[in-house]
Each structure stands twice: as C-alpha cells, then as structure tokens.
Amino acid sequence: KPFFLFVAVIFLLVCFLSTRIWRIEIKGNASLGEDTIMEYLKHQGITYGISASAIDHDELELSLRKDFAPVIWASVYEEGTKLVVCIQEKIEVKQTTTETRTCMDLVAAKDATIASIITRSGTPKVKKGDKVKKGGLLVCGRQEILDDNGEVGTYYYKSADADIYGITFYDYSDDIPMKMICKKATGEVTKRYFIRILDYRFITPSLKKEYAAAETVENSSQFCILDSFYLPVYWGEITTREMENETVSVSKSEAKKLALTHFQQFLADLEENGVRIMDKNVMMEQRENSYHIY
C-alpha cells in the first residue's frame, strides 16, 4: 500500500509540475541582453513556476514590440515545460547627416600640416602644405556673390563640406611596472556537490577548511525528460581552487611584449576613427620601478 501510494503521489506531482514553466529560453536577441529580457518578464509576472495557462501570449508579444524599440517581431510559445521567447530586432541603418538651417564652417581638430583638401561646398581657406592650429578655419561656409562690377554684392550661406587630410602627431605614453602581483593556484582543490529542488538547495559538507583566497566555479544541469519536459530539479558540482598572491618580476622582453599589445590597441582605436598611420616612433626606457613607453 505505501508503494502504490508513493507512485500515486509522484504521478500527481509530475502532472502538476507539467502545467508549469520551469525553463525560459530567449532566441533572436542581439542588442538586447538576455538579463534585460528576463528582468522584463519578471516585471510582467512571468517567472519560473508560473502556470502555462496564465500566460497571455498575444499580450506578451505586443508588449515586447511596444516596450523595446529594436524589437519588430516577437513570438511566445511553450515546448513542454519550457517557455520560448523569440524576437527579431530591426537592422540599424547608418543615419546620414541632415542639412541644417545654420551655416557651418570646418575647423581643424588638431595642429597639423594640410596633406590634401577637396572642397565640395564652401570657400577653402587653406591649401596643401599649410600649417594650421587646432580650431583654425579650414573651409568657410559663407560664399561671396559678386555683382557686375566684380564687387561683393551679397553672401550665400551653406554649410561647408570637404575631405581634408592633415599630417599630425599623436602622443603616446604607457608605464609597465617591473613587479606585478598575480594570482596563482596552489594546487589545493575542493569539490562539493549539490542538488536543488525549487528554492531548496542541499550541498554536501566541505571536508577542508575555507581558503583565505579562492576561485569558485559552479557547473549545474537541469533535470529534463525527453527534449522539452523540464522539471525544477537541478544538480551539479562546486569546484573551489585555493589561490595565492605571487609577486612576479617583469623582464624587459616581457615588458616589450605587453607594451606592444597596448600600443597595437591604441593604433587600432585611431584607425577605427579614420586616422591613417604614416609612421611610428615609440621608445622604451627603464625607470626606477617601471618601464616607460612613449
């Protein structure tokens, strides 16, 4: 009798759990983070354990499109005890600069020597080979309209438009300490196992004392029958590795490699902003406690 009673209780429990949502999967998101969507669903009252029949799919799809500007299409459906939220985001189109009613001039962003200038609109105030200061006028948006006598009769205002390249210098500075503090594993490892049912978690006791400094990694799996019948049962292991701080001396060759990595990132940022690298002149000198790159 206890055995059949136990089987009946398990059967009723599984039937009850099969009507609830125990896993939420997000598909199609690119600019929107999964945490953002999960937090939004939580505010909508959709959390783990909610009854599948309590979810209004049409209303949720409409609210996703309404509350998130990038979302142009949404679909919500269940697969067993898993809720799947599919979204499609609009493709960002590069916006073109619109004409304004205000007349704009072009000025220099840095001290430079003009390498080339092609003017499409406006009056150029510099030519190839001229040296300009930061903020100096390059192309004026105001154009002169001459009368029959060759004198200025009126002015025509339109924002300046030109492709201008200038040769300029970018300063660079970096310091790499001769000694660094790094975390190193001692080799001591502790593994603990756990099982979680709903919000109740059971963890095997630790047989070692706690480490002063440690790195912990947790791996977990959710119990699933067939492909989509998830249940609120999780198990896994917790791996804890003892770490210790170690002072490491940085040799000159290691500092050069690290400095090269930093410098290449600096150049990549410049090139991403349209800067063409013509020449590089970087030196490294050894100071009291660091290597100075400039």
N, C-alpha and C positions, 0 to 999 in steps of 0.2 A: 504493500500500500504506500509506504513512503517513497518508493522508487517511482511509481506511477504518478504520485502527487508532485514529485520533483520534476518529472517530464512535463506534466501539465503546466506547472508554473513557468518553466523555461519556454514552453511553446507560447504561452500567453505573453511573456515578456518580449520574445522575439517579434510577435505580431504587433505589440505596442511600439517597439523601437522602429519597426519597419515603416511606421507612419510619420516618423520624424526625420529632420535633416541633421546629419552628423558630419557632413563634409561640404565645403563650399569651394568651388573651383572657378577662377576668373580666366577668361580667354579673350585674346584680341587687344588687350591694353598695351599701349606703348608709352605715351607721355604720362598717363595716369598710373601711379604706383598701386600695387596690389593692396598695400596697407591703407591707402586712401579710400579705395572702393570698399574694403572690408569695414572700415570705420563708418562709412556712409550707410552700409547695410545695417550695421548695428544701430545707428540712429533711426533707421526705418523699422526697427524691431525685429530684424531678421538675424538671428543668432543660432548657434548650434543648439539643437534640441527643439526648435520650433516645429510645429505641426505643418506638414507639407500643404494641407488643405487651407491653412491660414494665410498663405502667400498669394497675393493678387498679382499674377504675372503681368497682365496688361498695365496695371497701375505702376508697377515697379519699372517696367520698360520705359513708360512715358516719363517717369520722374528722373530716370538716368539720363535720358536725352535732354530733359529740361534743365537739370541742375548742373550738368557737366557740359561746358561749351564744346570741347573737342568731340563728344560722342554724337554721331549722326545716325547710329542704328544700334539697337540693343535687343537681345533675346534672352529670356529666362525660362529654364525648363529643369525638370528633375530626371535623374538617372538613378533609379533605386532610392537610396537614402542620400544621394549627392545632389546638391543644387549647383547647376552650371549657369554662370552669368557670362554671356558672350556679348562683346561690344565691338563696334568698329569706329575708329576715330578718323576725322577728316584729315586730309593731307595738307600740311601747311604750305601755302603758296607764298613765295617771296614777294613782299609788298614793294611796289615801285614808288619812287618819290613823287609826290604830287606837287604841282605848281602852287605856290602861294602868292598872295597879292603883294607881299613885301619883297622888295628888291634885295637880293643877297649878293655880297661880294665873296670872293675866295681869298683866304689869307693863309699864310704859312703856319703849319703845325709845329715846326722845329726850325732852328737855324740850319740853313742848307745852301748848297750851290745848285742852281737850276740845271738839270740834265736835259730835259725836253719839255716842251709845252705845246699842246694842241688845243686851241680855243674854238669852242662851238658857239658860245654866246657870251657877250660882254667885251670889254676893252682890256687887252693884256697890258700889264704894267711892268712886266719883266720879260727877259729873253734868255735863251740858253747861255749859260756861263755866268749869269748874275748871281751875286751872293745876297741872300735875304736873311732877315732876322725873324724870330718867332713872332707871329702876329702881323708881319708885314703884308701889305696888299699885293696880291698876285694878279687877280683879274677883277676889274671893276664892273659891276652890273649896269652902271649908268653909261649910256652911249650918246654921243653928240650927233645931233641932226643939223647939218649945215644948210644955210639958205643960198640963194643965187649969188650972193657976194662972197661966199666962202666963209662966212662968219657963223657962229653957233646960233641957230635960230631957236632950237628947243632941245630938250633931252628926252631920250627914250629909256624907260626903266624896265629891265628884265633881269632875273637872277642869273648870275654868271655860271657858266658851265664849261669845264675844260678838264683835260687829262694832263696833270703836271707831275713830273718826277723830279725829285731833288736828291742830291748826294748829301748824306748827313751821317752823324756818328751817334751810336748808342753806347752809353756807358754800362759796364757790367761789373758786378762785384759779388764775391762769394767767399765764405770762410768755412773751412772744414777743420774741426778740432783734431788734435793729434791723438786724443784719447776719447773713446766713446764707451758708454755703458750699454751693454747688450744683455738681453735675457737669454739664458742658456738652460736647456733641460738637464737635470741631474741624472736622469735615468729611472728615478722612482716614479712608479705609475700605480694608481689605484683605480679599480673598476667596480662600479656599483650598478645594480640592475633595478629596474622599476617597472611597475605596472600601474596604469591609471584607468579608472572606470569613472566616467563622468568627471566630477571635480575631486574625486578621492584618489589620492596617489599613495602608493606603497613602495618604499625604497629599501633595499637590503642595507643593513648597517655597515658602516665602514670599519674595517679591521685595523686601520692605521690612523695615527693622529693627523690632524689637519696640517697642511703645509703652510708655511709663512707666506710664500708666493707660489701661485699655481695657475695653470691654464686648464680650463674645463671645456670639454666637447661632449655634447649630448646628441645621440642618434636615437630616433624613435620611429615606430611604424604603427599604422592604424589597422585594426582587425577588419578584414574585408572578406565577404563570401561572394564567390564568383567574381564579377568585374565591377559591380557598382553597389552592392549591398554592404555599405559601411556601417559599423557599429561603434558606439562611443567607448571603445576599449583600445588602449594604447600600451605598448611595451617597448623597452629599449634599454640601452646602457649609457652610463655616465662615466667618461674617462677623464681622470684628473692627473695631470703631469706636474711634478714639482719643478719649479723654475728658480733660478738664482741669478742675481745680477753679477755680471762679469765685466771688468774694465779691460777693454781691448785697445791696444796701440795701433794706430793707423800709419802704415808706411807711406812713403812718398808715392810709390807706384799705385797703391790702393787709393790714395787721395786723388791722383790724376784720373783714375777711372771714375770715381764718384763725381769729381768736378766736371768731367766730360759729359756725364749723364745729365747733370744740372744745366750745363751750357747748351746742350742739344735741345733741351726742353725750352730754354729761353729763345733760341733761334726759331724753333717751331712756332712759338707764340707770335713772334714777329712776322714770319712768313704767312701765318694764318690771317694777319691783318693787312696783307698786301705788300709787305716790305720785301724787297729783293736784296739778298745778301751778296755784296760785291767782294768783301774782304773781311778776314777775321784776324785780330791781333790780340791774343789773350796770353797773359803771363801768370806764373805762379811763384810766389816767394814764401819762404819759411819764416814764420814769426815765432814768438816765444812758446805759445801754446796751440798754434793753429797754422794751417796753410791758407794763405790769402791769394785768391784768384781775382784778377782784374784785367 
